[in-house]
Amino acid sequence: MPYKEREIEKKYHSIGEVALMFKVAPSLIRYWEGEFDIIRPKKDRKGNRRYTKIDIQKIKYIYHLVKEKGYTLQGAQEVIKAGKDQGFDKVQAVQRLQEIKDFLINIRDQFNAKSGQ
C-alpha cells in the first residue's frame, strides 16, 4: 500500500479565507463578529483577525441559522443564548456525514474507472 501523506492543516485562517469558505463578503464576517458574542477571533500585532477551527465552526453555525434556516439575526442570537447547542452538534454531524459521502463516492468512481465500467 503506497504511503499517503497527511494533509497539512492550517491552524489560523484570515478573514478573507473564511469569507471564501462561506462565499460571503469579509464585511459580513466582521459584522457577525459584532453581533454575536461567540465569535471572538484572535488578532495579531497588526490587528488582523486570525480564525481558528473552532471560530470557523461557530461561524458555520451562525451561517446555518441565518442563511440556511432563515432566522433573523435577533432570532439566531436567541437560539444561541438559549443554549441550543444540539443544533451546533447537528450541523457538525451533517458536515461530517457529507465528507464521508463524498469520500465514498470518490472511492466508487475510482473503482468503476479501474474495472472499466
C-alpha positions in Angstrom: 0.0 0.0 0.0 1.5 3.3 -1.0 2.4 5.9 1.6 -0.1 8.7 1.8 1.0 12.0 3.2 -1.3 13.7 5.7 -2.7 17.0 4.6 -1.2 19.9 6.4 -3.9 21.7 8.3 -3.7 25.4 8.9 -4.1 26.5 12.5 -5.3 30.0 11.7 -7.2 31.4 8.7 -7.5 35.0 7.6 -10.9 36.8 7.3 -10.6 36.6 3.5 -10.2 32.8 3.6 -13.1 32.4 6.0 -15.3 34.6 3.7 -14.3 32.4 0.7 -15.3 29.3 2.7 -18.9 30.6 3.1 -19.0 32.6 -0.2 -19.8 35.8 1.6 -18.1 39.2 1.9 -15.5 39.7 4.6 -17.6 42.6 5.9 -20.4 40.2 6.7 -18.0 38.1 8.9 -16.9 41.3 10.7 -20.5 42.4 11.1 -21.4 39.0 12.6 -18.4 39.3 15.0 -20.0 42.5 16.4 -23.5 40.9 16.6 -22.6 37.5 18.1 -20.6 37.2 21.3 -19.5 33.6 20.4 -17.2 34.9 17.6 -14.0 36.2 19.1 -11.1 35.6 16.7 -7.5 36.2 17.8 -5.8 39.3 16.4 -2.2 39.6 15.5 0.0 42.7 16.2 -1.3 44.4 13.1 -4.9 43.8 14.2 -5.6 41.2 11.5 -8.1 38.6 12.6 -6.9 35.0 12.8 -9.7 32.4 12.9 -9.2 29.0 14.5 -11.1 25.9 13.5 -13.5 26.4 16.5 -14.2 30.0 15.3 -15.0 28.7 11.9 -17.4 26.1 13.3 -19.2 28.9 15.2 -19.4 31.0 12.1 -20.7 27.9 10.3 -23.4 27.5 12.9 -24.4 31.2 12.6 -24.4 30.8 8.8 -26.6 27.8 9.0 -29.1 29.6 11.3 -29.2 32.8 9.3 -28.6 31.8 5.7 -30.0 28.3 5.5 -32.7 28.2 8.2 -33.8 31.8 7.6 -33.5 33.1 11.1 -33.2 36.9 11.6 -30.1 38.0 13.5 -32.1 38.5 16.6 -33.7 35.1 16.2 -30.3 33.4 15.8 -29.0 35.3 18.8 -31.9 34.0 20.9 -31.3 30.4 19.7 -27.6 30.7 20.7 -28.4 32.3 24.0 -31.0 29.7 24.8 -28.1 27.2 24.7 -29.4 25.1 22.0 -26.0 23.5 21.3 -27.8 20.5 19.9 -28.2 22.5 16.7 -24.5 23.2 16.6 -23.8 19.5 17.1 -26.2 18.6 14.3 -24.6 21.0 11.9 -21.2 19.4 12.6 -22.6 15.9 12.2 -24.2 16.7 8.9 -21.0 18.2 7.6 -19.0 15.1 8.7 -21.6 12.8 7.0 -21.3 14.9 3.8 -17.5 14.5 3.9 -17.9 10.7 4.3 -20.4 10.6 1.5 -18.0 12.5 -0.8 -15.2 10.1 0.2 -17.2 7.0 -0.6 -18.4 8.4 -3.9 -14.8 9.1 -4.8 -13.8 5.5 -4.0 -16.7 4.1 -6.0 -15.8 6.3 -9.0 -12.2 5.2 -8.8 -13.2 1.5 -8.5 -15.6 1.8 -11.5 -12.8 3.5 -13.6 -10.3 0.7 -12.8 -12.8 -2.0 -13.5 -13.7 -0.4 -16.9 -17.3 0.4 -16.2 
